[in-house]
Amino acid sequence: MSVDALTGLADAGALAQAVDAAVVHDRKGRTVSAVLRVNLDAFSTFNEWYGRPCGDAVLKEVALRLRSTVDATCTVARLAADDFAILMPNMAHPGAVPDLANALLAAVAAPIMIGDVEYSIFASAGIALCRLRGDAGGQALDRAGAAVEASKSRCGNTLSVAPLE
């Protein structure tokens, strides 16, 4: 598995492979997988104000919090800059996804200590369920990304669910 150099999480390529494998498994076993995208709100401004070393420390902490909030069956990835994604594969109870997403948002929103300074950062999230027929991993990631944008358009720090077109 290829990893992101800064956070040690899976990278976009590794996540795409994991999503594709989960979709194939879902089709065979009639389970459902979900993709959750998490994007930090106003992170470019944060980086400009506090500098890249501080921003990198925040990204590392966010990565740790995301990884520690989900179970070992999930793949947590950093796609780019402040854009993260979590694959929740082969779920027996997809209705639990919004609760997990809200737990992830709460974990990100907890104060972050860097040295002697406390920082607060918030995130927006989007969920997409992988369809059993005709859904490639990239489509689920794109739908989750569109849901994140919908969250951000509502001032951020919220969760949106992508429709199953």
C-alpha positions in Angstrom: 0.0 0.0 0.0 1.3 3.4 -0.9 1.2 6.1 1.8 1.1 9.8 2.2 4.6 11.0 3.3 3.4 13.6 5.8 0.7 11.7 7.6 1.5 8.0 7.1 -2.1 7.4 5.9 -2.9 5.7 2.7 -2.6 7.9 -0.4 -5.2 8.5 -3.1 -4.1 5.5 -5.2 -4.2 3.1 -2.3 -7.7 4.4 -1.4 -9.0 4.0 -4.9 -7.8 0.4 -5.0 -9.5 -0.3 -1.6 -12.7 1.2 -2.7 -12.8 -0.8 -6.0 -12.1 -4.0 -4.0 -14.9 -3.1 -1.5 -17.4 -2.5 -4.3 -16.6 -5.9 -5.9 -17.0 -7.5 -2.4 -20.3 -5.7 -1.9 -21.7 -7.0 -5.2 -20.9 -10.6 -4.2 -22.1 -10.4 -0.6 -24.9 -7.9 -0.8 -23.2 -5.6 1.7 -22.8 -1.8 1.4 -19.6 0.2 1.7 -19.5 4.0 2.3 -16.9 6.7 1.5 -16.6 9.6 3.7 -14.7 12.7 2.6 -13.4 15.2 5.3 -12.1 18.6 4.3 -10.7 21.1 6.8 -12.5 24.4 6.8 -10.4 27.5 5.9 -7.2 25.5 6.1 -5.4 27.6 3.4 -6.0 30.7 5.5 -4.8 28.8 8.6 -1.6 27.9 6.8 -1.1 31.5 5.7 -1.5 32.9 9.2 0.4 30.3 11.2 2.9 28.9 8.6 3.4 25.6 7.0 5.2 23.9 9.9 2.1 24.6 12.1 -0.2 23.5 9.3 1.7 20.3 8.8 1.5 19.6 12.6 -2.3 20.1 12.4 -2.6 17.7 9.4 -0.6 15.0 11.3 -2.9 15.4 14.3 -6.0 15.3 12.2 -4.8 12.2 10.5 -4.1 10.6 13.9 -7.6 11.5 15.2 -9.3 10.2 12.1 -7.4 6.9 12.2 -8.1 6.5 16.0 -11.9 7.2 15.6 -12.6 4.4 13.1 -12.0 0.6 13.4 -9.2 -1.4 11.7 -11.5 -2.4 8.8 -11.6 1.2 7.5 -9.0 2.7 5.1 -8.1 6.3 6.1 -6.4 8.3 3.4 -5.1 11.8 2.7 -6.0 12.6 -0.8 -4.4 16.1 -1.1 -3.6 19.0 1.2 -6.4 19.1 3.7 -8.6 16.5 1.9 -9.1 13.2 3.7 -11.2 10.2 2.9 -12.3 7.1 4.8 -13.6 3.9 3.3 -16.0 2.0 5.5 -16.2 -1.3 3.8 -18.8 -4.0 3.8 -21.2 -2.5 6.3 -24.0 -4.5 7.8 -25.7 -1.3 9.1 -25.1 1.6 6.7 -27.5 3.8 8.8 -24.7 4.1 11.3 -22.5 6.1 8.9 -23.8 9.6 9.8 -23.1 8.9 13.5 -19.6 7.9 12.7 -19.1 11.0 10.5 -20.3 13.2 13.3 -17.9 11.5 15.7 -15.1 12.2 13.2 -16.1 15.9 12.9 -16.1 16.2 16.7 -12.7 14.6 16.9 -11.3 17.1 14.4 -12.9 20.0 16.2 -11.3 19.2 19.6 -8.6 21.7 20.4 -5.1 20.9 19.0 -2.1 21.7 21.1 1.1 22.5 19.2 3.8 23.5 21.6 2.2 25.8 24.2 -0.5 27.1 21.8 -4.0 25.7 21.4 -5.6 25.8 17.9 -9.1 25.1 16.8 -10.0 23.9 13.4 -13.2 22.5 11.9 -14.1 20.3 9.0 -16.8 19.6 6.6 -17.8 16.1 5.6 -19.6 14.3 2.8 -20.9 10.7 2.7 -21.6 8.5 -0.4 -22.8 5.0 -0.3 -21.2 2.7 -2.9 -23.9 1.3 -5.2 -24.1 -2.4 -5.7 -24.5 -2.1 -9.5 -22.5 0.1 -11.7 -20.5 2.1 -9.2 -16.8 2.3 -9.5 -14.8 3.6 -6.6 -14.0 6.9 -8.3 -17.7 7.6 -8.6 -18.3 7.2 -4.9 -15.3 9.4 -4.1 -16.7 12.1 -6.5 -20.2 11.9 -4.9 -18.7 12.2 -1.4 -16.6 15.2 -2.7 -19.7 16.9 -4.0 -21.4 16.3 -0.6 -18.4 18.0 1.1 -18.8 21.0 -1.1 -22.5 21.1 -0.2 -21.4 21.1 3.5 -18.9 23.9 2.9 -21.5 26.0 1.1 -23.5 25.9 4.3 -20.7 27.6 6.2 -18.8 24.4 7.0 -18.5 22.2 10.1 -21.4 20.2 8.8 -22.2 16.8 7.2 -24.0 16.2 3.9 -25.0 12.9 2.3 -24.8 12.4 -1.4 -27.9 11.1 -3.1 -27.9 7.6 -4.7 -28.6 8.9 -8.2 
